[in-house]
Amino acid sequence: MSTEQILGLMTGVAFGFLLQKGRVLRFEKQLGALMLRDMTIFKFMLSSILVGMVGINLLSDAGIITLSHKAMNVGAVVVGGALFGAGWAIMGFCPGTSVGALGEGRWHALFAALGMVAGAALYAELYPFFKSTVLAWKNFGKIGLPEVTGLSPWVIIALFWAATISLFAWFEKKGL
């Protein structure tokens, strides 16, 4: 095993552990999130994004990694987002939580994982069709918020942190 694979495995295990400890693998938490009655999953996701934003930008500033954005394709975002949301609503799991639930021994999550594999295979098979249709919609290129706004990534990170902490305070005030 390479160092990258070992680090990836360790990161995946740690993330799975945090998913389990954060109770976001629970069906009732998934349903509460979909119904906007329980913000546990949103808090978990936003906390992960906050930590990731800082970590990735620190690694980039140190020259350890090079950031390379994926192209912002409207068709891919709209159709992919709709499929992700529909799958989450139908199965009660997103990709990460379905694998975590399997790790907890919740065998019904196997259907979600199999659905993801089948969907990936179907996408690969239909890729030529998608390339000439959905993926041909407006493509904004490799952009991110710093390129769009002209602001430093650290300013965007600070603003995102402030907005997220304010949102967390509001969730707590509302009992969400």
C-alpha positions in Angstrom: 0.0 0.0 0.0 1.2 3.5 -0.9 1.4 6.3 1.6 -1.5 8.0 -0.2 -3.6 4.9 0.2 -2.8 4.5 3.8 -3.6 8.2 4.5 -6.8 7.9 2.5 -7.8 4.8 4.5 -7.0 6.5 7.8 -9.0 9.6 6.8 -11.9 7.5 5.6 -12.0 5.6 8.9 -11.8 8.8 10.9 -14.6 10.4 8.9 -16.8 7.3 9.3 -16.1 7.3 13.1 -17.2 11.0 13.2 -20.3 10.2 11.1 -21.2 7.5 13.6 -20.4 9.6 16.7 -22.3 12.6 15.2 -25.4 10.3 14.8 -25.8 11.4 11.2 -26.1 7.8 10.1 -29.5 7.5 11.9 -32.5 7.3 9.6 -34.5 9.7 11.8 -31.7 12.3 11.4 -31.7 11.9 7.7 -35.5 12.3 7.6 -35.4 15.3 9.9 -32.9 16.9 7.6 -35.0 16.3 4.6 -38.0 17.8 6.4 -35.9 20.7 7.7 -36.8 19.8 11.3 -33.4 18.5 12.5 -30.3 20.4 11.4 -27.8 17.8 12.8 -26.7 16.7 9.4 -26.4 20.3 8.1 -24.3 21.2 11.1 -22.1 18.2 10.5 -21.7 19.0 6.8 -21.0 22.7 7.4 -18.5 21.9 10.2 -16.7 19.6 7.8 -16.7 22.2 5.1 -15.3 24.8 7.5 -12.4 22.6 8.5 -11.8 21.5 5.0 -11.7 25.0 3.7 -9.0 26.0 6.1 -7.0 22.8 5.7 -7.0 22.8 1.9 -6.0 26.5 1.7 -3.3 26.0 4.3 -1.9 23.1 2.3 -2.2 25.2 -0.9 -0.5 28.2 0.6 2.3 26.0 1.9 2.8 24.6 -1.6 2.0 21.1 -0.6 -0.9 20.8 -3.0 -2.1 22.7 -6.1 -5.7 23.6 -6.3 -7.4 22.6 -9.5 -11.1 23.4 -9.8 -13.5 21.2 -11.7 -15.3 23.0 -14.5 -18.6 24.6 -13.4 -21.0 23.0 -15.9 -24.7 24.0 -15.4 -26.1 20.8 -16.8 -23.9 18.6 -14.6 -24.8 20.6 -11.5 -28.5 20.8 -12.1 -29.0 17.1 -13.1 -26.5 15.8 -10.7 -28.0 17.8 -7.8 -31.5 16.6 -8.7 -30.4 12.9 -8.8 -28.4 13.3 -5.5 -31.5 14.9 -3.8 -33.9 12.3 -5.2 -31.6 9.4 -4.1 -31.3 10.9 -0.7 -35.0 11.4 -0.4 -35.9 7.9 -1.6 -33.2 5.9 0.3 -32.8 8.2 3.4 -29.0 8.1 2.9 -26.4 10.1 1.0 -23.4 8.3 -0.4 -21.2 8.8 2.7 -23.9 7.9 5.2 -25.0 4.8 3.3 -21.5 3.4 3.5 -21.3 4.4 7.2 -24.6 2.8 7.9 -23.4 -0.4 6.2 -20.4 -0.2 8.5 -22.8 -0.1 11.5 -24.4 -3.3 10.1 -27.6 -1.6 8.7 -28.1 -3.9 5.8 -30.9 -1.9 4.3 -28.3 0.7 3.3 -26.9 -1.9 0.9 -29.7 -1.0 -1.5 -28.5 2.6 -1.5 -24.9 1.6 -2.1 -25.9 -0.8 -4.9 -28.0 2.0 -6.4 -24.9 4.3 -6.5 -22.9 1.6 -8.2 -25.6 0.9 -10.7 -26.1 4.7 -11.3 -22.3 5.1 -11.9 -22.3 2.2 -14.3 -25.3 3.6 -16.2 -23.7 7.1 -16.3 -20.5 5.6 -17.8 -22.5 3.6 -20.4 -24.6 6.7 -21.4 -21.7 9.2 -21.2 -21.5 9.8 -25.0 -25.2 10.8 -24.9 -24.7 13.0 -21.8 -21.7 14.7 -23.3 -23.7 15.9 -26.3 -26.8 16.9 -24.3 -26.7 17.8 -20.6 -22.9 18.3 -20.4 -23.2 20.6 -23.4 -25.1 23.2 -21.4 -23.4 26.3 -20.3 -19.9 25.7 -19.0 -18.3 28.5 -16.9 -14.9 26.9 -16.9 -12.7 26.3 -13.8 -14.0 28.9 -11.5 -14.3 29.3 -7.7 -15.5 32.1 -5.4 -12.1 33.8 -5.3 -12.1 34.1 -9.1 -15.7 35.2 -9.3 -15.6 37.8 -6.5 -11.9 38.9 -6.7 -11.6 38.3 -3.0 -8.8 36.4 -1.2 -9.7 32.8 -0.3 -9.0 33.8 3.3 -11.6 36.6 3.2 -14.2 34.2 1.8 -13.3 31.6 4.5 -13.7 34.2 7.2 -17.1 35.3 5.8 -18.2 31.7 5.5 -17.1 31.0 9.1 -19.0 34.1 10.3 -22.1 33.1 8.3 -22.0 29.5 9.5 -21.5 30.4 13.2 -24.5 32.8 12.9 -26.6 30.1 11.2 -25.6 27.6 14.0 -26.7 30.2 16.7 -30.0 30.6 14.8 -30.5 26.8 14.7 -29.9 26.6 18.4 -32.3 29.4 19.1 -35.0 27.7 17.1 -34.2 24.3 18.7 -33.1 22.8 15.4 
